[in-house]
Amino acid sequence: MKVFKILIAAIVATAAPLSIMWMAPYVGLPKVHLWEIVNKVYGGNKWVAAFLFLSFRIILAFVYVLLFNTWEPVRNNLLRGMFFGLFVFLYSETNLLFHFLSKNSQLAYGNNFMESTLMVLVGSLMFGSVLGLFFPRREIATK
């Protein structure tokens, strides 16, 4: 396993959707309040939140390489990565929901909850697809 390649892939796969989310208001898409949400979840320190967010994405990249890279039903690299991105989206939205329900606080999505959720879905699918393109499917040796 090439650890350096996984780290680079995780950084690129994280930077791609973040750049799209940052540019969204400039092209008429809704602003995604990602950093406000991450700050709220991780206690308010933006540098700690950014570090933990990137660390979580690096862990997800390792999970993709170890578990999803050999997944047999999806042979296309891009589609397998997007499927993994769907799992990332479902996990993060479920985690976020339980966090806000347990803290009894209001959501930080702003006025456009559904549009922001769709942008997070697009970002998660993009994260997974970049990982899928970085790591082509490994062939499983058979006897």
Secondary structure, 3 states (H helix, E strand, C coil): CCHHHHHHHHHHHHHHHHHHHHHHHHHCCCCCCHHHHHHHHCCCCHHHHHHHHHHHHHHHHHHHHHHHCCCCCCCCHHHHHHHHHHHHHHHHHHHHHHHHHHHCCCCCCCCCHHHHHHHHHHHHHHHHHHHHHHCCCCCCCCC
